[in-house]
Amino acid sequence: MRMLFSIGAVLVAGVLAGGDVAGIAAPGPKFEPTRNPPQRLAADRDAQTVDVELILAVDVSYSMDMDELAIQREGYAQAIQSKEFLQALKLGPNGRIAVTYFEWAASSDQKIIIPWRLVDGPETADAVAAEIMKTPIRRASRTSISGAITFAMPLFDEDPYRGLRRVIDISGDGPNNNGGPVTAARDAALEKGIVINGLPIMVKEPSYSTMDIDNLDYYYEDCVIGGPGSFVISIKDRDKFKEAIRTKLLMEVAGRMPERPVTRVADKEPRVNCMIGEKIWSDRWGR
């Protein structure tokens, strides 16, 4: 079942409409045993429970130009501060989420910009947005989506908050061309009950001089995302960049996407070769 979404007010309205939170079993408690009374322990657990643990994994490879990187940064900062996002936040059973933001390029190149932060209203949202914007923009070589997913998975174990859902949000403008196969990393995350969503950036025409491919949105859907309610929102218009990011975050916070069966690459024939990035790199540079 393809779940590709166009950007528009009707979709945002749908996110804010009623519905149940997508059903993913909550991970086990992350609390050390204490001598506190049971009532105190229950209160502490409630205080640490969030609607979603959200990892924002953002591509900073050289295929992203400086303008795209700046718009991407601004898009995430403005989305977290938007009234639509704060509205969606309050509609959740706990009214708060935990978020961390890191940038990635090669399989060994990931940099955490924002460690886990609680977002529960305008003040904490503004603080996260300010932290995103104050960090200098950087670029780096290669594109390892598999490395980003592998780096993201243990971050959930470090999160002091306990989420009803665990989501990795991957944004990028090209296929995996470094590190292990992206499908292996994806399936390892799905085995842990983690959902992966995608934001393929398709604002430039594919060129031989770059690692761009046709149908990057198909690649993301067939090779990158997975888990109940997982989805892809593609950006094909630079002017829609920020709107797409805001819509994606709204959907992830609301958690109201329909159930999507977990599909591994062996279960169907992908429309795009999931090793296409590695093949292009090998054909051009022989390694």
C-alpha distance (Angstrom), angle and dihedral (degrees) to the residues before:
residue distance angle dihedral
M1 . . .
R2 3.78 . .
M3 3.76 114.9 .
L4 3.78 106.3 -172.4
F5 3.78 116.4 149.0
S6 3.76 133.3 -155.7
I7 3.76 116.8 -143.0
G8 3.79 118.8 -107.5
A9 3.75 148.1 117.7
V10 3.78 92.2 -93.7
L11 3.81 90.6 63.1
V12 3.79 92.9 47.4
A13 3.79 89.5 49.9
G14 3.79 89.2 51.3
V15 3.78 91.4 52.9
L16 3.78 90.7 54.4
A17 3.80 93.2 46.5
G18 3.79 121.0 98.4
G19 3.79 125.0 -76.7
D20 3.76 144.7 117.4
V21 3.75 125.6 -76.0
A22 3.81 110.5 -102.2
G23 3.78 108.6 -92.3
I24 3.77 111.8 -112.3
A25 3.76 119.3 146.1
A26 3.76 111.3 -107.6
P27 3.80 113.5 -113.4
G28 3.77 117.4 -111.2
P29 3.79 120.0 -80.9
K30 3.78 116.4 -80.4
F31 3.78 96.4 -150.0
E32 3.79 129.1 117.6
P33 3.81 115.6 -130.2
T34 3.78 112.8 -94.7
R35 3.76 137.9 -178.9
N36 3.80 92.2 -116.1
P37 3.82 118.2 124.1
P38 3.84 116.5 -94.3
Q39 3.82 91.4 -108.2
R40 3.82 90.4 56.1
L41 3.80 91.8 47.0
A42 3.80 90.9 51.6
A43 3.80 91.1 49.4
D44 3.81 90.9 49.3
R45 3.81 91.3 50.4
D46 3.80 90.8 49.8
A47 3.80 90.6 50.6
Q48 3.81 90.5 52.8
T49 3.82 96.5 45.7
V50 3.81 117.1 105.1
D51 3.79 132.5 -179.5
V52 3.79 94.2 -119.3
E53 3.78 139.2 2.3
L54 3.81 100.8 -141.4
I55 3.79 125.0 -166.9
L56 3.80 114.6 -165.7
A57 3.82 107.3 -156.7
V58 3.80 109.7 -172.1
D59 3.82 127.6 -167.0
V60 3.83 116.1 -127.7
S61 3.81 98.5 168.7
Y62 3.81 120.3 141.3
S63 3.81 90.9 -101.7
M64 3.81 86.0 73.2
D65 3.80 109.9 80.7
M66 3.81 120.7 -139.6
D67 3.79 92.3 -104.5
E68 3.80 91.3 54.3
L69 3.79 91.3 48.1
A70 3.79 91.4 50.9
I71 3.81 93.1 47.5
Q72 3.81 90.1 46.9
R73 3.80 91.8 53.2
E74 3.80 92.5 46.4
G75 3.80 90.4 45.8
Y76 3.80 93.6 57.9
A77 3.80 93.6 42.7
Q78 3.80 94.0 48.8
A79 3.81 93.2 43.2
I80 3.81 92.6 55.4
Q81 3.81 90.2 50.3
S82 3.81 96.3 44.4
K83 3.79 120.5 115.4
E84 3.83 89.6 -128.2
F85 3.80 90.7 57.4
L86 3.80 93.0 46.6
Q87 3.82 89.6 48.7
A88 3.80 91.6 51.9
L89 3.81 89.4 47.2
K90 3.79 91.9 58.3
L91 3.81 92.5 49.6
G92 3.80 91.4 66.0
P93 3.81 120.6 96.7
N94 3.82 91.0 -108.6
G95 3.80 100.1 26.6
R96 3.79 93.5 -135.1
I97 3.79 141.7 80.5
A98 3.79 137.1 -165.4
V99 3.80 117.3 -128.7
T100 3.79 137.4 -176.7
Y101 3.82 126.3 -177.2
F102 3.79 126.9 -155.1
E103 3.79 136.2 167.6
W104 3.78 123.5 -137.3
A105 3.80 143.1 -173.9
A106 3.84 121.9 149.3
S107 3.81 122.5 26.2
S108 3.82 90.6 -95.9
D109 3.81 96.0 39.1
Q110 3.79 116.1 87.4
K111 3.79 124.8 133.7
I112 3.80 124.4 -169.2
I113 3.79 108.8 -137.1
I114 3.81 96.3 176.3
P115 3.81 121.5 22.1
W116 3.81 116.6 -148.2
R117 3.80 111.0 -47.4
L118 3.78 131.3 179.7
V119 3.81 113.9 -126.1
D120 3.81 112.2 -165.4
G121 3.80 104.7 143.9
P122 3.83 147.1 -17.8
E123 3.81 96.1 -54.6
T124 3.80 96.9 53.3
A125 3.82 91.2 39.2
D126 3.81 90.6 53.9
A127 3.81 90.7 49.4
V128 3.82 92.1 53.0
A129 3.81 91.7 46.3
A130 3.80 91.6 50.4
E131 3.81 90.8 49.9
I132 3.82 91.1 51.9
M133 3.80 93.0 50.4
K134 3.80 98.6 45.5
T135 3.82 95.0 58.4
P136 3.82 113.4 95.8
I137 3.80 114.4 -111.2
R138 3.80 115.2 -112.0
R139 3.80 137.7 -178.1
A140 3.80 130.2 -154.2
S141 3.80 140.8 -179.8
R142 3.81 130.3 -89.5
T143 3.80 131.4 15.3
S144 3.80 119.2 -110.4
I145 3.79 112.5 172.3
S146 3.81 87.4 165.5
G147 3.80 89.4 55.1
A148 3.81 90.6 50.5
I149 3.81 92.5 51.3
T150 3.82 92.3 45.5
F151 3.81 90.6 49.2
A152 3.81 91.9 47.3
M153 3.80 99.2 52.1
P154 3.84 99.2 71.1
L155 3.80 90.5 45.0
F156 3.81 87.9 77.0
D157 3.81 89.1 62.3
E158 3.81 89.5 55.0
D159 3.80 94.0 50.9
P160 3.83 111.3 108.0
Y161 3.82 88.9 -152.5
R162 3.79 127.4 79.4
G163 3.80 113.8 -135.5
L164 3.78 130.5 -156.8
R165 3.81 84.5 -144.4
R166 3.80 134.7 23.2
V167 3.80 116.8 -148.5
I168 3.81 134.6 179.3
D169 3.80 111.9 -160.0
I170 3.84 111.2 -159.0
S171 3.81 121.3 -167.3
G172 3.80 122.6 -178.5
D173 3.79 146.2 134.5
G174 3.79 102.6 -132.6
P175 3.80 145.9 32.2
N176 3.79 126.8 -86.8
N177 3.83 110.7 -79.7
N178 3.78 103.0 160.8
G179 3.80 137.3 48.9
G180 3.79 125.2 14.1
P181 3.81 125.0 -18.9
V182 3.78 111.8 -69.1
T183 3.81 92.7 -133.4
A184 3.81 92.0 58.7
A185 3.82 91.3 52.5
R186 3.80 90.9 45.2
D187 3.80 93.4 51.3
A188 3.81 92.0 47.7
A189 3.81 89.0 55.7
L190 3.80 92.9 46.8
E191 3.81 90.1 52.3
K192 3.80 87.3 60.4
G193 3.81 92.2 52.9
I194 3.81 93.0 -106.0
V195 3.81 119.5 145.6
I196 3.81 119.4 -141.8
N197 3.82 120.8 -156.4
G198 3.79 126.7 -175.2
L199 3.79 140.5 -141.7
P200 3.82 106.7 -172.8
I201 3.80 111.0 -166.6
M202 3.81 110.4 -142.5
V203 3.80 104.4 164.4
K204 3.83 96.1 123.3
E205 3.79 129.0 65.1
P206 3.84 110.6 -109.1
S207 3.82 110.1 -99.3
Y208 3.79 133.7 -170.7
S209 3.79 89.0 -128.4
T210 3.80 90.9 61.8
M211 3.79 137.0 48.9
D212 3.81 91.7 -112.6
I213 3.79 117.5 133.0
D214 3.78 135.9 -165.5
N215 3.82 115.0 -102.6
L216 3.79 96.9 18.8
D217 3.81 86.4 163.7
Y218 3.85 90.0 61.1
Y219 3.81 89.3 48.0
Y220 3.80 91.3 53.2
E221 3.78 93.1 47.3
D222 3.81 96.7 45.5
C223 3.81 100.2 34.9
V224 3.82 110.6 21.9
I225 3.80 115.6 31.1
G226 3.79 128.8 62.0
G227 3.77 147.2 141.8
P228 3.82 133.9 78.3
G229 3.80 111.3 -32.5
S230 3.81 94.2 0.5
F231 3.79 115.8 161.8
V232 3.79 146.5 176.8
I233 3.79 126.4 -135.7
S234 3.79 111.4 -171.8
I235 3.80 123.9 -155.4
K236 3.79 112.0 -145.1
D237 3.79 98.2 155.7
R238 3.81 121.7 58.9
D239 3.80 89.7 -147.2
K240 3.83 89.6 59.8
F241 3.80 94.6 51.9
K242 3.79 98.0 102.9
E243 3.79 93.6 38.9
A244 3.81 90.7 53.9
I245 3.80 92.2 51.7
R246 3.80 91.4 49.3
T247 3.81 92.2 48.8
K248 3.80 91.7 49.0
L249 3.80 93.2 51.0
L250 3.81 90.6 47.7
M251 3.79 90.6 54.0
E252 3.79 92.9 47.2
V253 3.79 94.2 48.7
A254 3.80 93.5 45.0
G255 3.82 91.1 47.7
R256 3.78 91.8 -160.0
M257 3.77 102.4 131.6
P258 3.82 116.7 127.3
E259 3.78 118.5 -100.1
R260 3.80 113.2 -81.2
P261 3.80 119.3 -162.6
V262 3.79 115.0 -118.6
T263 3.81 104.2 -107.3
R264 3.78 122.7 -168.8
V265 3.76 123.1 -160.8
A266 3.81 91.2 -108.9
D267 3.80 91.2 59.3
K268 3.80 96.8 64.1
E269 3.77 142.7 11.2
P270 3.82 110.1 -97.3
R271 3.80 116.8 -132.6
V272 3.81 89.1 -136.3
N273 3.81 124.8 41.9
C274 3.80 104.8 -104.1
M275 3.84 89.2 -146.2
I276 3.81 94.3 50.7
G277 3.81 94.0 112.7
E278 3.79 92.8 52.4
K279 3.83 90.2 46.8
I280 3.82 93.7 51.1
W281 3.80 90.7 48.7
S282 3.81 92.3 48.3
D283 3.83 93.3 46.8
R284 3.80 92.0 51.5
W285 3.76 103.5 36.8
G286 3.81 104.0 16.3
R287 3.78 96.4 -128.1
